[in-house]
């Protein structure tokens, strides 16, 4: 299982972006990040799952965009494909 720092790094977000995206109070995250307190194991598991899912969706979106650009370059449009 990943720790909170690893999960945030995996997300590619800075601390503020991470706390806003995953609805975690900034001070709570800061306490976890600095070791002042520890998140429950279930929170780590859920956050890791959510970040991995979001990361997967981003990859899929980038692949779709790349494919669309290729199709437009090859066919001039995506309309009939």
Buried (B, 14 or more C-beta within 10 A) or exposed (E): EBBBEEBBEBBEBEBEEBBEEBEBEEEBBBBBBEEEEEBEEEBBBEBBEBBBEBEEEEEEEEEEEEEEEEBEEEEEEEEEE
